Amino acid sequence: MSDPQKTVFAFPSIHHSLEGEDIFTKAGIDFDFMQIPSSAGLSCGTGLAVAGEKGDEAKGLLLKNRVPLAGVYFVFPDGGWKKTRRFF
């Protein structure tokens, strides 16, 4: 499998998603809101997507600022999704 095109962060609530948005904006990390497939099993189906090469930096900022994550996903160029380690 090739390198991920995007890293998508899922949050337990919209409030936490907005916290992530604020952190990414202040850090100058480009992001998009992205619909998370229902097959992921999350009740909050919107996440923040960053370019694949920015994934580690973005995750580090969220963890440093203690923003809860419901999941982290990689999206590949072929459209495939892969869930990574679950964070709380």
N, C-alpha and C positions, 0 to 999 in steps of 0.2 A: 504494500500500500504506500502511496506517495505521502509527502508531507502535508499536514492539514492546511487548508486554504484559510480557515477561520477557526477561532476558539470562541465558543459561546458559553457565557456564564448564566446559569439559571439561579433565581433567588426564591426564597420562601414566600415573599410578598412583594407587592408593587412598591411599598415603602423602601425596601432594601434595594430594589432595582433602581430607584431614584437616587439613593445614596451612591450606588455604583456609577451612575451617570455623572453625578457631581464630581466624584473622585477622578474619573477618566477625563472629564473636561478640564479640570484644574491641572492635571498632569500632561495635557496635550496629546492624549491618546485618542485617535479617531475610532469611533464605534458606530454601530448601527443597532437599532432594535430589530430583533429577529424572532419570528414565531418558532417555538420549539414544538416538534411533532408530538401529537397526543400519545404516540407509542412510547415516549420517554416516561410516561406515568407521572407527570407533574401537574399540580392543580393550577399553578401560575405559568401559563404557556408562553410568556414573552421573556426573552433574555437579551443580554447585551453581547454583540459579536464584535470581536477585534480581529485584525489581520493575524494570521497564524504565527508570524514571527514576533508579535507583540503579546502573545498569550502569557508567557511566563512573567513578564513585567506587569501586565494587568492583574494577574492572579496575585502576585506579590503585594500590589497596592491594596487590593481588596482584603487580603488576610491581615496586612499591617494595620488597616483601619477597622478591623474586626467586623466586616460586613459579612453576614451569614450567606453561605452558598448552599443551594439545593442540589447543584450538580454542575459539572464542567464537561463540555462536549467538544469534540473536534468535528469539523465539517470538511470533507475532502473534495477535491475538484470534481470527482464523479458524482457528487451529491450525497455520498454516504456519510452517516453519522456514527460516532463512536463515543460512548460515555467514558469519562476518565474517573479517577477516584472521587468519591462523594465527600464533600466538606460540610461541616456544621459549625 
